[in-house]
Amino acid sequence: MTARLATHMLVSMLVRRVEALGGFAAIVHRGDRTSGTILVQCLEKGRETGLFERVSDHTDGHRLVPCGPPPESEWGASAQYIARRRKSDPDLWLIELDIADAERLAVESLA
């Protein structure tokens, strides 16, 4: 069995990394400190570029997969999706990143 970092540590590392690169990162909702699910809302200059969830790859690792409505969906679709997810999973973390290549940074930090 391999040791794993607690969710709050992974989130903290991602936030620091984005900020160190000159981007904006915010913890919109804090979930379970140890094992909460992580949703990452990626933006670039305020425009949504994707919503991603950290999931197990069933080989002692994780990956980031797209979830929710596509970024080009009608206004408010992502907010509705996130509200439904938070209602069904109070341990969910929601992280917002506004930086070029937000998805790549999230993958490198969370996968």
C-alpha positions in Angstrom: 0.0 0.0 0.0 1.4 3.4 -0.9 1.0 6.5 1.1 -0.9 9.4 -0.4 -1.1 13.1 0.2 -4.2 14.5 1.9 -6.5 16.5 -0.3 -5.8 19.8 1.4 -2.1 19.4 0.8 -2.6 18.7 -2.9 -4.9 21.7 -3.3 -2.5 23.9 -1.4 0.4 22.9 -3.7 -1.7 23.6 -6.8 -2.8 27.0 -5.5 0.8 28.0 -4.7 2.1 26.8 -8.0 -0.5 28.8 -10.0 0.2 31.9 -7.9 3.9 31.6 -8.3 3.5 31.6 -12.1 1.5 34.8 -11.9 -2.0 33.3 -12.2 -5.0 33.5 -9.9 -6.1 30.5 -7.8 -9.0 30.3 -5.3 -10.4 27.6 -3.1 -14.1 28.3 -3.8 -15.3 25.4 -1.5 -13.4 23.4 1.0 -14.3 19.7 1.2 -13.0 16.9 3.4 -9.3 17.6 4.3 -8.2 14.1 3.9 -10.0 12.5 1.0 -12.4 15.0 -0.6 -13.0 14.9 -4.4 -11.4 17.8 -6.3 -13.1 19.7 -9.1 -11.0 22.2 -10.9 -12.6 25.0 -12.9 -10.1 26.3 -15.4 -10.3 29.8 -16.8 -8.1 32.0 -19.0 -8.6 35.8 -18.6 -12.0 35.1 -17.0 -13.2 32.8 -19.8 -14.0 29.2 -18.8 -11.8 26.7 -20.6 -13.0 23.5 -18.8 -14.2 21.8 -15.7 -12.2 18.8 -14.5 -12.5 16.1 -11.8 -9.6 14.2 -10.1 -10.4 10.5 -10.3 -8.6 7.3 -9.4 -7.1 5.5 -12.3 -7.3 2.2 -10.3 -3.5 1.7 -10.4 -2.7 3.6 -7.2 -2.7 6.9 -9.2 -5.1 9.6 -10.3 -5.9 11.5 -13.4 -8.0 14.6 -14.3 -11.0 14.0 -16.5 -13.4 16.5 -18.1 -16.7 16.7 -16.4 -19.9 18.9 -16.5 -21.0 20.9 -19.5 -18.6 22.0 -22.1 -17.1 25.5 -21.7 -19.1 26.8 -24.7 -22.5 25.9 -23.0 -25.0 28.5 -22.2 -24.2 30.9 -19.4 -24.7 29.4 -15.9 -24.6 25.7 -17.0 -21.3 25.1 -15.1 -22.6 26.9 -12.0 -25.7 24.7 -12.0 -23.6 21.5 -12.5 -21.3 22.5 -9.6 -24.3 23.3 -7.3 -25.7 19.8 -8.0 -22.4 18.2 -7.3 -21.9 20.1 -4.0 -25.4 19.2 -2.9 -24.8 15.5 -3.5 -21.2 15.6 -2.2 -20.5 18.0 0.7 -16.9 16.7 0.9 -16.2 18.1 -2.6 -13.4 20.7 -3.1 -13.9 23.4 -5.8 -10.8 25.1 -7.1 -10.8 27.9 -9.6 -7.7 28.6 -11.7 -7.3 31.6 -14.0 -4.0 31.2 -15.9 -2.9 30.2 -19.3 -2.6 26.4 -19.5 -4.6 25.9 -16.3 -5.5 22.3 -17.3 -1.9 21.3 -17.8 -0.9 22.8 -14.4 -3.7 21.0 -12.7 -2.8 17.7 -14.3 0.9 18.1 -13.3 -0.1 18.9 -9.7 -2.9 16.5 -9.1 -2.4 13.4 -11.3 
